[in-house]
Amino acid sequence: MKGIPARTKGYRRLIPSMTALVEFEAVARLGSFTLAANELGVTQAAVSRQVRFLEETLGVRLFHRLHRSISLTGEGEALYVVVAESMQKIAGTFDRLASGTEEQELVLAATAGFSHFRLLPRLATLKQSQPNLQLRLSTQMFTADLRHKEIDVAVRFGNGQWSDGTATLLFDEEVFPVCSPRWLQAHGVPASVAELAQSALVESDSTSEGWMGWDAWFRAVGYRPPKLHYAFRSSLYTDAIEAARFGQGVALGWGRLVQDLLASGELVRLPVASFKTSDAYFIVVPHGRTITPAIDGLIDWLRQDAVTRSAVSITNGEHCDE
């Protein structure tokens, strides 16, 4: 056709089977021939044939086939990144044309603690800044593998080095002890880190990279505690903070998450010690997902109010800056 560059001709020769690419993408994303077959509504044998066809056409192996699992080879990873990005663009265009709206739903993955304490209280401001954006939260207990989930963006805590997406820094973090005003009135301020270690501690399980519990926190601030005595333990950080809020003891306050509870006075910060982590919060966009204006706006919104509000000092009623 006149006006079309020569390099755009012959796609059928260069890409002999779009079906094979679609089925390869599903296998790579889900990490399973069986799950891919179920999603696509075909047999596992049919999916295997299509992937074999791609491998024979390219002359390379795309998957390491292990006894009970599969993983992408280097060549498979390179192909997956390109195919996934292309399909996301095509799917996004179809969605926009079909719905007639500029922006579509974004699925945001985050831990329960980040969702409960950081995201939900601020949803009204997101609606004001992006009225056409529909946000759906996907709460994760562990760090989600973005390749295996229908996730557009994820909030993670760590060093920013992940193989399944592109990470953008949101903000850093500081960890310090917090308790309820009622508990403080009954027990007073610990005079030292050693005295804090003898207090009623509220603990939650570590569920993601870089997330520390009490033992790790004490060591980070330079104290090697004896055996700790926990007043309450839970698997979720949200439950630990709620227990502290209701006077069960002292919890570790992750500053970015508890700043609203500190500002409202529901929790107070104990001026004993504090640890600034080397890890930070990042927003991660899966490989193959285009960073759209909606995602850029979401990142800007997540960064709002990023400066942790000063905690109220429990000794003199003034602000306590560590």
C-alpha positions as CSV (number, residue, x, y, z in Angstrom):
1,M,0.0,0.0,0.0
2,K,1.3,3.4,-1.0
3,G,2.7,5.4,1.9
4,I,3.4,2.5,4.3
5,P,7.1,2.1,5.0
6,A,8.6,-1.1,3.7
7,R,9.6,-2.3,7.2
8,T,5.9,-2.7,8.1
9,K,5.3,-5.2,5.3
10,G,5.6,-8.9,5.8
11,Y,4.4,-9.1,9.4
12,R,2.9,-12.5,8.6
13,R,6.4,-13.7,7.5
14,L,8.1,-12.3,10.6
15,I,5.3,-13.3,13.0
16,P,3.9,-16.6,11.7
17,S,1.3,-17.1,14.4
18,M,-0.5,-14.5,16.6
19,T,-2.3,-17.4,18.3
20,A,1.0,-18.8,19.4
21,L,2.1,-15.4,20.8
22,V,-1.2,-15.1,22.7
23,E,-0.8,-18.5,24.2
24,F,2.9,-18.0,25.0
25,E,2.0,-14.8,26.9
26,A,-0.6,-16.6,29.0
27,V,1.8,-19.4,29.9
28,A,4.6,-16.9,30.8
29,R,2.3,-14.7,32.9
30,L,0.6,-17.5,34.7
31,G,3.7,-19.8,35.0
32,S,1.7,-22.8,34.0
33,F,0.5,-24.5,30.8
34,T,-2.5,-25.8,32.6
35,L,-3.6,-22.4,33.9
36,A,-3.0,-20.9,30.5
37,A,-5.2,-23.5,28.9
38,N,-8.0,-22.9,31.4
39,E,-7.8,-19.1,30.9
40,L,-7.8,-19.5,27.1
41,G,-10.5,-22.2,26.9
42,V,-8.3,-24.7,25.0
43,T,-6.5,-27.9,25.9
44,Q,-3.1,-28.0,27.6
45,A,-1.9,-30.0,24.6
46,A,-2.9,-27.2,22.2
47,V,-1.1,-24.6,24.3
48,S,2.0,-26.8,24.4
49,R,1.9,-27.2,20.6
50,Q,1.7,-23.5,20.0
51,V,4.7,-22.8,22.3
52,R,6.7,-25.6,20.7
53,F,5.9,-24.1,17.3
54,L,7.3,-20.7,18.5
55,E,10.4,-22.4,19.8
56,E,11.0,-24.3,16.6
57,T,10.4,-21.2,14.5
58,L,12.8,-19.1,16.6
59,G,15.3,-21.8,17.1
60,V,15.5,-21.2,20.9
61,R,14.0,-22.6,24.0
62,L,11.5,-20.2,25.7
63,F,10.9,-22.2,28.9
64,H,12.9,-24.3,31.3
65,R,10.6,-27.3,31.8
66,L,11.1,-28.7,35.3
67,H,9.5,-31.6,37.0
68,R,6.6,-29.6,38.5
69,S,7.2,-26.1,37.3
70,I,8.4,-24.0,34.4
71,S,10.4,-20.8,34.2
72,L,11.3,-18.5,31.3
73,T,14.7,-18.7,29.7
74,G,16.6,-15.5,28.9
75,E,15.2,-15.6,25.4
76,G,11.7,-16.3,26.8
77,E,12.0,-13.3,29.1
78,A,13.0,-11.0,26.3
79,L,10.1,-12.1,24.2
80,Y,7.6,-12.0,27.0
81,V,8.4,-8.3,27.9
82,V,7.8,-7.2,24.3
83,V,4.7,-9.4,23.7
84,A,3.1,-8.4,27.1
85,E,3.7,-4.7,26.4
86,S,2.2,-4.9,22.9
87,M,-0.9,-6.8,24.1
88,Q,-1.4,-4.3,26.9
89,K,-1.4,-1.5,24.4
90,I,-3.8,-3.3,22.1
91,A,-6.1,-4.2,25.0
92,G,-6.1,-0.7,26.3
93,T,-7.0,0.8,22.9
94,F,-9.9,-1.7,22.6
95,D,-11.1,-0.8,26.1
96,R,-11.0,3.0,25.4
97,L,-12.8,2.6,22.0
98,A,-15.4,0.3,23.4
99,S,-16.2,2.3,26.5
100,G,-15.8,5.8,25.1
101,T,-13.9,7.0,28.2
102,E,-10.4,8.4,28.4
103,E,-9.3,6.3,31.4
104,Q,-10.0,2.8,32.5
105,E,-9.9,0.9,35.8
106,L,-6.5,0.6,37.4
107,V,-5.8,-2.3,39.7
108,L,-3.4,-1.3,42.5
109,A,-1.7,-4.0,44.6
110,A,-0.6,-3.2,48.1
111,T,-0.3,-4.7,51.5
112,A,-3.2,-4.6,53.9
113,G,-1.3,-2.1,56.1
114,F,-0.6,0.3,53.2
115,S,-4.1,0.0,51.9
116,H,-5.8,0.5,55.3
117,F,-3.7,3.2,56.7
118,R,-2.4,5.1,53.7
119,L,-4.7,4.6,50.7
120,L,-8.3,4.4,52.0
121,P,-8.2,7.6,54.1
122,R,-7.0,9.6,50.9
123,L,-9.4,8.2,48.3
124,A,-11.5,11.4,48.2
125,T,-8.4,13.4,47.2
126,L,-7.7,10.9,44.4
127,K,-11.3,11.3,43.1
128,Q,-10.8,15.1,43.1
129,S,-7.5,14.9,41.1
130,Q,-8.6,12.1,38.7
131,P,-12.4,12.0,38.5
132,N,-12.3,9.6,35.6
133,L,-10.1,7.1,37.3
134,Q,-11.6,3.9,38.7
135,L,-9.2,2.4,41.3
136,R,-9.5,-1.2,42.4
137,L,-7.4,-2.4,45.3
138,S,-5.8,-5.8,45.3
139,T,-4.7,-6.5,48.9
140,Q,-1.6,-8.7,49.1
141,M,-0.2,-10.3,52.2
142,F,3.1,-11.1,50.5
143,T,4.9,-9.4,47.7
144,A,2.9,-10.1,44.6
145,D,4.5,-11.6,41.4
146,L,3.2,-9.1,38.9
147,R,3.6,-11.5,36.0
148,H,1.0,-13.9,37.5
149,K,-1.6,-11.3,38.5
150,E,-4.0,-8.9,36.7
151,I,-2.3,-6.0,38.3
152,D,-1.6,-2.6,36.7
153,V,0.6,-1.1,39.4
154,A,1.9,-2.3,42.8
155,V,3.2,-0.5,45.9
156,R,6.2,-2.4,47.4
157,F,8.6,-1.8,50.2
158,G,12.2,-2.8,49.5
159,N,15.3,-1.8,47.6
160,G,13.6,-1.0,44.3
161,Q,15.4,-3.9,42.5
162,W,12.7,-6.2,41.2
163,S,12.9,-8.3,38.0
164,D,9.1,-8.2,37.2
165,G,8.6,-4.5,36.8
166,T,9.9,-0.9,36.7
167,A,10.1,0.7,40.1
168,T,9.6,4.4,40.9
169,L,10.5,5.8,44.3
170,L,7.6,7.1,46.4
171,F,9.1,7.9,49.8
172,D,11.4,6.6,52.5
173,E,10.4,5.2,55.9
174,E,11.2,5.6,59.6
175,V,10.2,3.0,62.3
176,F,9.6,3.9,65.9
177,P,7.5,2.7,68.9
178,V,3.9,3.8,69.3
179,C,1.2,3.2,71.9
180,S,-2.2,4.5,72.9
181,P,-2.6,7.5,75.2
182,R,-4.3,5.1,77.7
183,W,-1.4,2.7,77.8
184,L,1.0,5.6,78.2
185,Q,-0.9,7.0,81.1
186,A,-0.9,3.7,82.8
187,H,2.7,2.7,82.2
188,G,4.7,5.9,81.6
189,V,7.5,6.6,79.2
190,P,10.2,3.9,79.0
191,A,13.4,5.6,80.2
192,S,15.6,3.6,77.8
193,V,15.6,1.1,75.0
194,A,16.4,-1.6,77.5
195,E,13.3,-0.6,79.5
196,L,11.2,-0.6,76.3
197,A,12.3,-4.2,75.7
198,Q,10.7,-5.2,79.0
199,S,7.4,-3.5,78.1
200,A,4.3,-5.2,76.7
201,L,5.1,-5.4,73.0
202,V,2.7,-5.9,70.2
203,E,4.1,-7.8,67.2
204,S,3.1,-8.7,63.7
205,D,4.6,-11.2,61.3
206,S,7.1,-10.1,58.7
207,T,5.4,-10.6,55.3
208,S,7.5,-8.7,52.8
209,E,11.0,-7.8,51.9
210,G,12.6,-5.4,54.4
211,W,9.7,-5.6,56.9
212,M,11.2,-5.8,60.4
213,G,9.8,-7.0,63.7
214,W,10.8,-6.0,67.2
215,D,13.9,-8.1,67.5
216,A,15.3,-6.7,64.2
217,W,14.3,-3.2,65.2
218,F,16.1,-3.4,68.6
219,R,19.3,-4.7,66.9
220,A,19.0,-1.9,64.3
221,V,19.0,0.8,67.0
222,G,22.1,-0.9,68.6
223,Y,20.5,-3.0,71.4
224,R,20.7,-6.8,71.6
225,P,17.6,-7.6,73.7
226,P,17.1,-10.7,75.8
227,K,14.1,-12.8,75.1
228,L,11.2,-10.5,74.3
229,H,7.8,-10.8,75.9
230,Y,4.9,-10.1,73.6
231,A,1.5,-9.0,74.9
232,F,-0.1,-9.6,71.6
233,R,0.9,-11.2,68.2
234,S,-0.8,-11.2,64.9
235,S,-0.2,-12.1,61.3
236,L,-1.4,-8.7,60.0
237,Y,0.2,-5.3,60.7
238,T,-3.3,-3.7,60.7
239,D,-4.3,-6.0,63.7
240,A,-1.1,-5.1,65.6
241,I,-1.8,-1.4,65.2
242,E,-5.4,-1.8,66.2
243,A,-4.3,-3.7,69.3
244,A,-1.9,-0.9,70.2
245,R,-4.6,1.6,69.6
246,F,-6.9,-0.2,72.1
247,G,-4.2,-0.2,74.8
248,Q,-2.7,-3.7,74.5
249,G,0.9,-2.5,74.4
250,V,3.6,-0.9,72.3
251,A,3.7,-1.6,68.5
252,L,6.3,-0.6,65.9
253,G,5.0,2.4,64.0
254,W,5.9,2.6,60.4
255,G,5.8,6.4,60.0
256,R,4.2,6.6,56.6
257,L,1.4,4.3,57.7
258,V,0.6,5.6,61.2
259,Q,1.0,9.4,60.6
260,D,-2.8,10.0,60.5
261,L,-3.3,8.1,63.8
262,L,-0.5,10.2,65.3
263,A,-2.0,13.4,64.0
264,S,-5.4,12.5,65.5
265,G,-3.9,11.5,68.8
266,E,-5.2,7.9,68.7
267,L,-1.5,6.8,68.9
268,V,1.5,8.6,70.4
269,R,5.1,8.2,69.5
270,L,7.5,7.1,72.3
271,P,10.7,9.2,72.1
272,V,13.0,6.3,72.9
273,A,14.7,5.5,69.6
274,S,13.9,5.5,65.9
275,F,15.3,3.8,62.9
276,K,15.4,5.2,59.3
277,T,15.3,2.2,56.9
278,S,17.6,1.9,53.9
279,D,14.6,0.4,52.0
280,A,11.8,2.6,50.8
281,Y,8.3,2.5,49.2
282,F,8.2,2.2,45.5
283,I,5.4,2.0,42.9
284,V,6.1,-0.8,40.5
285,V,4.7,-1.1,37.0
286,P,4.8,-4.6,35.5
287,H,7.0,-5.1,32.5
288,G,4.8,-4.8,29.4
289,R,2.5,-2.2,31.0
290,T,2.7,1.3,29.5
291,I,3.1,4.1,32.0
292,T,0.0,6.1,31.1
293,P,-1.0,9.6,32.3
294,A,-3.4,7.8,34.7
295,I,-0.5,5.9,36.3
296,D,1.6,9.1,36.4
297,G,-1.3,10.8,38.2
298,L,-1.6,7.9,40.6
299,I,2.1,8.1,41.4
300,D,1.8,11.9,42.1
301,W,-1.2,11.2,44.3
302,L,0.6,8.5,46.3
303,R,3.4,11.0,46.9
304,Q,1.1,13.7,48.3
305,D,1.5,14.4,52.0
306,A,4.7,12.5,52.0
307,V,6.4,14.4,54.8
308,T,5.6,12.5,58.0
309,R,3.8,14.9,60.4
310,S,5.7,15.5,63.6
311,A,4.5,13.3,66.4
312,V,3.2,14.9,69.6
313,S,5.7,14.6,72.4
314,I,4.4,12.6,75.3
315,T,6.6,14.3,77.8
316,N,5.9,18.0,77.4
317,G,3.1,18.3,74.8
318,E,5.3,19.8,72.2
319,H,6.5,18.3,68.9
320,C,9.1,15.6,69.2
321,D,11.6,15.6,66.3
322,E,14.1,12.7,66.3
